[in-house]
Amino acid sequence: MKKSIKFTLSLIVTAVITLGSPLAIAQDTVKEQSLELLNKGLVQGDISFIKENVAEGYIQHNPGAHDKLTGLLGFVGYLKTLDTPLSYHPKRVLREGNLVLVHSEVVLGSKLAVFDLFRIENGLIAEHWDGIQEMPVKTVSGRSMVDGPTMIKDIDKTKENKKIVIQFVTDVLVNGKGDKLSQYIGEVYHQHNPGIADGTKGLLDFMGSLAENKTSFGYTKIHNVVAEGNFVFTQSEGDFGGQPTAFYDLFRVDNGLIVEHWDSIQAIPSKMAHENGMF
């Protein structure tokens, strides 16, 4: 009899994994360490690698996964009992300081858009957050939730691009100032959220539809930001339809304007396998 897929979906970020096409990481051992945790540690079940690269006090924020190094090792054992084939395809990897962001497509029966965020301390992986959303077959824009540009460039503009995105999220998504969209978003704006059309009109139509249907939506706090060149990632909490929600957003910036957006939106459960919360 097959094991429960539902439980696995809530843990998929820490797991799974037959890596897809090779992902070029330009001489960054910190990025490589995070990818290897997914690949060598979890896919191949290399317990020695996990013990050598993960801190004893590993802090877990995935709501369905247990805490500490012992919890991670237990999860690796659980993976070995699954009959359902898993695959994991990293698309983008960003690093800023001691934070590494991995944006991937995961397949477990259905396709999932997944963000993994790792914190490195003293050379060890010390903390993990994730955001997971099922990928629909059809999207409003015609794009998938993970396709599009992957090349990191404009490294010299990292701080500038980070500031632009933080201001956008604060003004528009936290404070609801839709009239400021044109200050941050270019005429060409590629949208990967499956329910929103391209351009500023797509965003305004989305917000208008929520208001018309009296569906609550808003960000309340930005928790983490990872910026590298033309890509900026934000991890935020807020409300969607009256449900506490984790928002994982990835933006691509070009010439001072946001030109592309990916995300995963995940409801925050009332009960978790640990006491760390999702943030």
N, C-alpha and C positions, 0 to 999 in steps of 0.2 A: 504494500500500500504506500502511496506517495505521501511524503511529509507535507505539512501545511505550507502552502505558498504564501498565504496572507502574512504569517509571521516573518517569513523571509523578506517580503517587500519592505517591511519596516526596518530591516537591518541591512538592506542591500548595499548601503554605502560602505560599510566596513568590510565588504566581502567580495566575493563572487568571482571567480573571475578568470576568464580567459581573455587576456588582453587582445585587442584587435590590431589594426595596422600600427606599425612602429611610430612613435611620437618623438620628434627630434627635440632634445633638451640640450641646449648649448652649454656644456661643461658646468652644470650646476648640480653639485652633489646633493644639495638639500632637496631639490626637486626630485632627483633620482631616488633618494631615500623614501620619499612619500609614495612614488609610483611603485617602488619595489615592495613596500608594505602591502600594496594591493595585489601585486603580481607574485613575487617570490614568497612573501609571507602567507598570503591568504589563498591564492590560486594553487600554489604548489604545496602549501601546508608546511613550509619550512619553519619549524618551531624555534630552531636555533637563531634564525634571522630575526624573528619577532623578539626573542629575549634579548638579543644584542642591540636592537634598534628602537625598542619601545620602553618608556619609563615604567617602573613598578607602579607608580601612582597615576598612570594614564587616565586622564579625565575624559569620560565619554558623554556626549550630548545627544547621540541618537536615542530617541525615546524608548526604543525596544531592546537596546543592547545593554549588557551589564558593564559595570565600571571596572577600572583598574586593568593591569596587565592580565590578571587571572581571568577577568571577564572576557578579554579578547581571545585568550587561548581557548577558553571554553567555547567561544563562538566558532573558532577554526574547527574544533572537533564537531560542532553541530553541522557545519557545512559539508563535512564528509558523509553525513547521513542522507543528504538530499538526493533525490532521483531526478529532479528537474534540472536540465542543463542551463548553465549560466554563462553569460558573456559580458565583458566590460570593455568599452572602447573609449579611452581618453581622447578628448578633442583639443583641449586647451589646458595649459598649466602656467599659473602665474606665481610669482614669489615677491614678497616685500618683507624685508627683515626676516623675522622668524616665523612668518605665516606663509603657507603654500596652499593654493587653490587649484583643485583639479575639477574640470568640467567634462562630463562624460555621458555617453549613451550606454545604458545597461539593458540587457535583454534577459528577461525571466518570464517566458510565456509572452507577456506584453513588453513593450519598450518603455523605458523610464529615462527621464532627463534627471541627472544627478550632479549635485555639487558636493565635493568633499573639501573641507577646510581643516588643515592640520597646523598645530603650533609645535615648533621645535624648541627644545630647551636643553642646553648642555650636550648637543649632538644627538639627542634622543627625541622621538616623537612623543610629546607629552599630553596632547589634547586633540580632540576630534569633534567636529560638528558636521552636519550634512543636511541637505535639502533634497527632497525626492518628489517628482511629479510624473504621473503616467503620461506618455506621449500619445495623443490621438492620431488616428490615421489621416484625418483631414484638418487643416488649419486655415484660418481666414486669409493669411498672407500667402499661403502656398509653400512656405518654408517649414522645415522641421524645427524642433526645439533645440537642436544642437548643430545644424549645418552652418555654413558660412565661413568667413575668414578666420584663420588661426594664427597667422604670423604676427609676432610681437615686433613693433617698430616704434620709432620716436621715443626712445628711452630717455632722451634729454627733456622730454615734456611730461614725464611721469607726475611730478608734483603739480604742474598746471592742470593736467587732465583729472587728477584726483580731486583737486579743489572744485573743478567744474561739476563733477558728478555729485560730490557731497552737497553742493549748493542746489543742484537740481532736485535731489531726493528730499532735501530739507524744505525747499520752497514749494515744490509741486506735490510730492507724495506725503510729506508730513503735514505741511501747512495748507495743502489743498489749493494753491494759487495757480489754477490752470491758465490764467492769463499770462503767465510767465514762460509758458512752454517754448515760445519762439526765441527766447533768449538762450536756450540751451540745446534745442533740437534743430538740425538742419533740414533743408527742403527734402533731401533724400534721407529717409529714416527707415531702415529695415527692421521689421518687428518679427520676433520669434515666439512671443507669447501666442499660443494657439488660438486665442479668442479675440485678438486685437488686430486691426488692419494697420498698414503702413502709415507713416507720416504723423504729423501733429493732429490731423483730422481723426485718425484712427484712435488716438488716445482720448481726444475730446469726446468722440462718439461713445467710447467705452465708459468714460466717467458720466456722461449724460445718461446712458442706459442704466447705470447703477442707481443714479439719483431718481430716475423715472420709476424704477422698480422698488425704490426705497431699500436698496441693498447697501448696508454699511460697508465702507471701505476706507482704509487709511493706515499710514505708517505712523508709529508713535516714537520709535527710537532706532537709530543706527547703532549696531553693536560692533561690527568689524568691517574694515575696508582693506582691500588688497589691490594695489595699483602697480602695474608694470607697463611702461610705454603707453601704447594706445588703448590698453584694456584696463578697466576699473571694475572691481567686484565690490558689492555691498551686501552685508547680512543685516537684516532688519526685522523688527517685530511690529505687529500691528493687529488690525482687525479686518476680517473679510466675512460679510454675511453674519455678523454677530459671533463669529468664532475666532478666538485668539489664533494668530497665524504667524508663521515664519516665512519671510520673503527673502529669497536669494536672487540677486540681480547682477547681471554682467553687462557692462556697457562698452562699446567701442567708440572712441573719440577721434575725430579728424579735424584738423584746423580749427580747434576751439569749440567744436559743436559735437553733440552726441549723434552718431549716425547709425547705430545698430544696438539692439537690445535682446538679451536672452534672460530667461528666468525659470525658477521653480518655486511653486507656492505650496506650502504644506501646513495643514491644520495642526495646532499644538494640542496633544492629548492631555486630559486631566490627570492621568496616571502614567508613570514612566518606570522603567526598570532600575532607575537610580534617582538620586536627589539633586542632580546637577542642573536640571532644566535644559531647554534646547539652546540656551545662549550662555 
